[in-house]
Amino acid sequence: MTVFVKATIVVAAGALLLGCDRSEYETAPVALKHRGGTVTCQLYTVDRVMWDHALTFPDELTKEEADAICTAEGERRLVEYKVSLKRKKGKDG
């Protein structure tokens, strides 16, 4: 590979990493009731469920369990969103 090609690849990769600002996709934090206490989740837009995670959670839960609760809420909202789109499409079509 020539130096020019290598430099182009490095610059492009760096630009992609720097351009990934998740704050543009954040919703307001959501508090979810759980049997062990409240889990506060940082959710993102419905098409970014994989980024959803717990900000705070009760001591009875691990970080992984709390994150799973938040991801489940994001997935629930995604399903709700898709259903609303289908209903709208049915009314329009």
N, C-alpha and C positions, 0 to 999 in steps of 0.2 A: 504494500500500500504506500502510496505517496504521502509525504508530510501534509500536503493540502487536504487530502481525504481524511486522514487521521484527525487533523485539527478541526475539520468540519463536523465530524462525528462527536468529538469531545464537546464542542460548543453547543451543538444541538441537544445532546444529552443534558448538559448543564442547564440550558434554557427550559427544558421540560421539567426538570426537578425544581427549579426556582419558580416556575409558573404554577405550581400546584399549591395554591392557597385555599385551604379547606374552609376558611372563615366565610367565604362567599356563599357556601352551601349550608351553613349552620342554621338550625331553627333555634328558637328560645329553648333553654334547658327544660326538660320534662320530668316531673316527679311522679314516680309510679309506686303505688302501695304494693308491698310484698309481705308475706307472712312474717318475715324477720324484721321488717321496717321499711323505710322509704329508700328507693333507689333513684338517684337523680341521673338522668341520661342526657347526653349530648347527641341529638339526632340531627341528621342531615336531610337534604331533599329526598323525596321518595325513591329516586333513582340512584341514591348513594347509601343504601342500607349497610353495605359492607364496612362503612366508616363509623356506624353507630357504636357508642361505647358509654360506659358508666363513668360519671364524674365523682359521685359519692355513693356509698352503699353501707349497709349495716355490717358489723363485725362478724355476724354469723355467715356471711357470704364471702366467697373468694372473688377476686377480680374477674376471673373467667366466668363465674356464675352470674355476676352482676352484668358483665358485658353481654352474656347470652340473653338476659332479660331485656336489655336495651335493643339488641338485634331483633328479638322476637317482636317487640313493639314496632320497630321500623318495618318489619315484614308485614305485620298486621295493617299498618298504615298504607303500605304499598298495595296490598290486596284491596283495601277499601278504595284507594285511588283508582285502581283498574276497574273495579265494579262501577264506580261513578262515571268513568269514561264510557263503559259499555252502555250504561243507561242513557247517557247523553247521546251517544251514537244512535241508539234505538229510537230516541225521540226525533232526531234530525233526519234519520234515514227512513 
